[in-house]
């Protein structure tokens, strides 16, 4: 009978371990179609449409066209509009939009003060949430509105309000 020396015994154990490890790893090979097994999210897209001109004191309609994967998103979980005046003197709380069909959502407001306004649309469908923002002008700009635009910040967050 041949006796194994301690060094040979460790070498045999390492050899067996490597064979087991390689066979285990080969069983866990990457499935070439693995990406298809996971949910492919298609992002929402939203375009905000405002009238070419707003007249102070008249009701105006702001619309948002929501699409997903190139198709109208008619069944959004929610579409809310938030509108405020740049100087903070007017703040409309977040309001649910009217679903006009064809992926078009709208809200109508009376804008009784001239100035620079912002609208932010909060929209969600499935797991996709977007919050695009657009500025628009009602009537004439004040000196502070012109200065704000000249600074180039271009964005003004709502000072207060409800957020999801």
LINDANOR-V28683 format. One line per field, one symbol per residue. phi: phi as a letter, one per 40 degrees, with the letter a starting at -180 (. if undefined). psi: psi as a letter, one per 20 degrees, with the letter a starting at -180 (. if undefined). A space follows every 10 residues. Layout:
phi=???
psi=???
This chain:
phi=.ccccdcccc ccccccdccc cccccccbcc ccbdcccccc cbccbbbcbb dcbbbdgbcb bbbbbbbafg bdccbccabb bbbacdcgcb acccbccccc gggbbaabac bcbcicbbbb bbbaagcbbb acbababbgb ccdccccdcc cgcgbbccca hcbc
psi=qppqrgghgh ggghgggggg gghghhikqp phjhhiiqpo poqqqppppq qhqqppiqpq ppqpopqpkj qpnilqgqoq qppqphijip oprpqpqpoi rkjpqrqpqp njpqaprqpp poqppcjppq mqqqqrppcq qrghgggghh hjgiqoqphr rpq.
